[in-house]
Amino acid sequence: MKICIDPGHGQYGNPGVTKPYYEGTQMFKLAQLQKAELEKYENTTVVITRKKITDDPSLAARGQMAAGFDLFLSDHSNAPGDGAANYNAITGTTVLDSVTRPNKTLATALGETVAKVMGHHFRGITYKKNDSGTDWYGVLRSAIAAGCKSALLIEHGFHTNPKDCGFLLQDANLEKLAKAEVDVIAAHYGLKLKGSTKQPETPTAGSHPIMGKATATAAQAKTWAKNNGATSLFIELADTFWRIAQVAGVNPVVAYAQSAKETGYGHFKGVLDASFMNPCGLKTTAGGANNDPNAHKRFSSWEEGIAAQVDHLALYAGAPGYPKAGTPDPRHFPYLKGTAPTVEQLGGKWAPASTYGTDIVAMMAKLEATKAATAPEPAVMYYVQTGAYSNKANAEAQYYKAKAAGSAPAPAKKIEVGSKVKIKSSATNYSTGQKIPDWVKANTYTVQQLGTGKALLKEIVSWVNTSDLTLV
């Protein structure tokens, strides 16, 4: 593995709002720390474009030093354009990625990691072309032209922001950044520590593994959710959680309790609403601020959203076959695999709060202790002609008499509320016009509501033409 680190500018390039900050000086220090961390791994060669702090090579020369390398990483801090509103308040991490050889997965992982360490938000990835269709940013263009496989530039916050600038002035903070960034790079490329015999994390005694058989039934989950004031939709989705999670090997109690925490039992009183069909607050691949709805993924159905959540949990748990192709999980980053085999370990990983996992465990315990409500006997379906049996009581008496004799007539086969149906393989569009994905057609659904020539399917909360349905 060959990595070229480029600390931007020269020694006194770009002074910060807090003295004695200079971008060129602090990024040079960061590069030395990154190099030291990277050299802890086997078969890793690291080159820095500035051998001395006083060096300031041209952009072309910097990129050319990465000829034949696997990764070119340019370290910078940012500043708004002249005249920008709230000039000193602007903050956040940005990553510039090559348009000709993009590495979006690594760019996103590094951007989010830096933002987390610095205590601000990830502003996203920037792609910019020049008139020739290649990279607008000279240092990235030069590195790619020299044959480097991947080229990224990280803007570590804004040196015009007092908080960001003060953070970057502290050597201890630069050490934290270097360690965190190299951890991401090592995980992305599968680097192995020298002399490492460390095994993947395993659940400890008394912890709650994410993977495993269901520790409660969907009926228990529905009763628990109802007791906690959940919306009717959230209660109905329990069956979908149980079906999808168990196929993936995830304990559905984990996924359902997590969703209850993230959505407020389906009330969605935070940034998102139910129209996102996002059961756990998953962001888009690019991510963004926690309070920005556009930074969060909008799924096409609840089925897809729950599948994404389950796949994300399975990836954290290190399930066999993960990461997997074709997942709806927009943040299916390989470096996450196996980093949280237990629910408790999700704290500080899935969400910043250290108690995130233990909060879910507490909810799981209450769900598992809930007794499922006894389902009432299904209402009798009967058809009668006018006459003696047009009276309901007489009709029911005749029905049960026939049932006892083993000759109760079978109800007519037609689609009605409660019917189990499948979507025909020939179906192309929902009744609302959107295209039906092929993976949706493989599953069985419950009719929740009927309209004129259409049915609302409970598990995916979507209207489908009844002509495109078959009874199961």
BELQUI-V354634 format. One record per residue. RES is the residue in one small letter. PHI is phi as a letter, one per 30 degrees, with the letter a starting at -180 (none if undefined). Layout:
# BELQUI-V354634
res=RES phi=PHI
res=RES phi=PHI
This chain:
# BELQUI-V354634
res=m phi=none
res=k phi=c
res=i phi=b
res=c phi=c
res=i phi=c
res=d phi=b
res=p phi=d
res=g phi=d
res=h phi=i
res=g phi=c
res=q phi=e
res=y phi=c
res=g phi=d
res=n phi=h
res=p phi=d
res=g phi=c
res=v phi=d
res=t phi=c
res=k phi=d
res=p phi=c
res=y phi=d
res=y phi=b
res=e phi=e
res=g phi=d
res=t phi=d
res=q phi=d
res=m phi=d
res=f phi=d
res=k phi=d
res=l phi=d
res=a phi=d
res=q phi=d
res=l phi=d
res=q phi=d
res=k phi=d
res=a phi=d
res=e phi=d
res=l phi=d
res=e phi=d
res=k phi=d
res=y phi=c
res=e phi=d
res=n phi=h
res=t phi=b
res=t phi=c
res=v phi=b
res=v phi=b
res=i phi=c
res=t phi=d
res=r phi=c
res=k phi=d
res=k phi=b
res=i phi=d
res=t phi=d
res=d phi=d
res=d phi=a
res=p phi=d
res=s phi=d
res=l phi=d
res=a phi=d
res=a phi=d
res=r phi=d
res=g phi=d
res=q phi=d
res=m phi=d
res=a phi=c
res=a phi=e
res=g phi=i
res=f phi=d
res=d phi=d
res=l phi=b
res=f phi=c
res=l phi=b
res=s phi=c
res=d phi=c
res=h phi=b
res=s phi=b
res=n phi=c
res=a phi=a
res=p phi=d
res=g phi=d
res=d phi=e
res=g phi=i
res=a phi=d
res=a phi=d
res=n phi=h
res=y phi=e
res=n phi=d
res=a phi=c
res=i phi=d
res=t phi=b
res=g phi=j
res=t phi=c
res=t phi=b
res=v phi=b
res=l phi=c
res=d phi=c
res=s phi=d
res=v phi=d
res=t phi=d
res=r phi=b
res=p phi=d
res=n phi=b
res=k phi=d
res=t phi=d
res=l phi=d
res=a phi=d
res=t phi=d
res=a phi=d
res=l phi=d
res=g phi=d
res=e phi=d
res=t phi=d
res=v phi=d
res=a phi=d
res=k phi=d
res=v phi=d
res=m phi=d
res=g phi=i
res=h phi=b
res=h phi=c
res=f phi=d
res=r phi=d
res=g phi=j
res=i phi=c
res=t phi=c
res=y phi=b
res=k phi=b
res=k phi=c
res=n phi=c
res=d phi=d
res=s phi=d
res=g phi=i
res=t phi=c
res=d phi=d
res=w phi=d
res=y phi=d
res=g phi=e
res=v phi=d
res=l phi=d
res=r phi=e
res=s phi=d
res=a phi=d
res=i phi=d
res=a phi=d
res=a phi=d
res=g phi=j
res=c phi=d
res=k phi=d
res=s phi=a
res=a phi=b
res=l phi=b
res=l phi=b
res=i phi=c
res=e phi=c
res=h phi=d
res=g phi=i
res=f phi=c
res=h phi=d
res=t phi=d
res=n phi=c
res=p phi=e
res=k phi=d
res=d phi=d
res=c phi=d
res=g phi=d
res=f phi=d
res=l phi=d
res=l phi=d
res=q phi=c
res=d phi=e
res=a phi=d
res=n phi=d
res=l phi=d
res=e phi=d
res=k phi=d
res=l phi=d
res=a phi=e
res=k phi=d
res=a phi=d
res=e phi=d
res=v phi=d
res=d phi=e
res=v phi=d
res=i phi=d
res=a phi=d
res=a phi=d
res=h phi=d
res=y phi=c
res=g phi=i
res=l phi=d
res=k phi=c
res=l phi=d
res=k phi=d
res=g phi=i
res=s phi=d
res=t phi=b
res=k phi=d
res=q phi=c
res=p phi=e
res=e phi=e
res=t phi=b
res=p phi=d
res=t phi=c
res=a phi=e
res=g phi=i
res=s phi=d
res=h phi=c
res=p phi=d
res=i phi=d
res=m phi=d
res=g phi=k
res=k phi=d
res=a phi=d
res=t phi=c
res=a phi=a
res=t phi=c
res=a phi=d
res=a phi=d
res=q phi=d
res=a phi=d
res=k phi=d
res=t phi=d
res=w phi=d
res=a phi=d
res=k phi=d
res=n phi=d
res=n phi=c
res=g phi=i
res=a phi=d
res=t phi=d
res=s phi=d
res=l phi=d
res=f phi=d
res=i phi=d
res=e phi=d
res=l phi=d
res=a phi=e
res=d phi=d
res=t phi=d
res=f phi=e
res=w phi=d
res=r phi=d
res=i phi=d
res=a phi=d
res=q phi=d
res=v phi=d
res=a phi=d
res=g phi=i
res=v phi=d
res=n phi=d
res=p phi=d
res=v phi=d
res=v phi=d
res=a phi=d
res=y phi=d
res=a phi=d
res=q phi=d
res=s phi=d
res=a phi=d
res=k phi=d
res=e phi=d
res=t phi=c
res=g phi=i
res=y phi=h
res=g phi=i
res=h phi=d
res=f phi=h
res=k phi=c
res=g phi=c
res=v phi=d
res=l phi=c
res=d phi=b
res=a phi=d
res=s phi=d
res=f phi=d
res=m phi=h
res=n phi=c
res=p phi=d
res=c phi=b
res=g phi=i
res=l phi=d
res=k phi=d
res=t phi=d
res=t phi=d
res=a phi=d
res=g phi=i
res=g phi=k
res=a phi=d
res=n phi=d
res=n phi=c
res=d phi=c
res=p phi=e
res=n phi=d
res=a phi=d
res=h phi=c
res=k phi=d
res=r phi=c
res=f phi=c
res=s phi=d
res=s phi=a
res=w phi=d
res=e phi=e
res=e phi=d
res=g phi=d
res=i phi=d
res=a phi=d
res=a phi=d
res=q phi=d
res=v phi=d
res=d phi=d
res=h phi=d
res=l phi=d
res=a phi=d
res=l phi=d
res=y phi=e
res=a phi=d
res=g phi=i
res=a phi=d
res=p phi=e
res=g phi=i
res=y phi=c
res=p phi=d
res=k phi=b
res=a phi=d
res=g phi=i
res=t phi=d
res=p phi=d
res=d phi=d
res=p phi=d
res=r phi=b
res=h phi=d
res=f phi=d
res=p phi=e
res=y phi=d
res=l phi=d
res=k phi=e
res=g phi=i
res=t phi=d
res=a phi=b
res=p phi=d
res=t phi=c
res=v phi=d
res=e phi=e
res=q phi=d
res=l phi=d
res=g phi=d
res=g phi=i
res=k phi=b
res=w phi=d
res=a phi=b
res=p phi=d
res=a phi=d
res=s phi=d
res=t phi=c
res=y phi=e
res=g phi=d
res=t phi=d
res=d phi=d
res=i phi=d
res=v phi=e
res=a phi=d
res=m phi=d
res=m phi=d
res=a phi=d
res=k phi=d
res=l phi=d
res=e phi=d
res=a phi=d
res=t phi=d
res=k phi=d
res=a phi=d
res=a phi=d
res=t phi=d
res=a phi=d
res=p phi=d
res=e phi=d
res=p phi=e
res=a phi=d
res=v phi=d
res=m phi=c
res=y phi=b
res=y phi=b
res=v phi=b
res=q phi=c
res=t phi=d
res=g phi=k
res=a phi=e
res=y phi=c
res=s phi=d
res=n phi=d
res=k phi=e
res=a phi=d
res=n phi=d
res=a phi=d
res=e phi=d
res=a phi=d
res=q phi=d
res=y phi=d
res=y phi=d
res=k phi=d
res=a phi=d
res=k phi=d
res=a phi=d
res=a phi=d
res=g phi=i
res=s phi=b
res=a phi=d
res=p phi=d
res=a phi=d
res=p phi=d
res=a phi=d
res=k phi=d
res=k phi=b
res=i phi=d
res=e phi=b
res=v phi=e
res=g phi=j
res=s phi=d
res=k phi=c
res=v phi=b
res=k phi=b
res=i phi=d
res=k phi=d
res=s phi=d
res=s phi=d
res=a phi=d
res=t phi=c
res=n phi=b
res=y phi=d
res=s phi=d
res=t phi=d
res=g phi=j
res=q phi=d
res=k phi=d
res=i phi=d
res=p phi=d
res=d phi=d
res=w phi=d
res=v phi=d
res=k phi=d
res=a phi=d
res=n phi=c
res=t phi=c
res=y phi=b
res=t phi=c
res=v phi=d
res=q phi=c
res=q phi=a
res=l phi=c
res=g phi=b
res=t phi=d
res=g phi=i
res=k phi=b
res=a phi=b
res=l phi=c
res=l phi=c
res=k phi=d
res=e phi=d
res=i phi=c
res=v phi=h
res=s phi=b
res=w phi=d
res=v phi=b
res=n phi=d
res=t phi=d
res=s phi=d
res=d phi=c
res=l phi=c
res=t phi=b
res=l phi=d
res=v phi=c
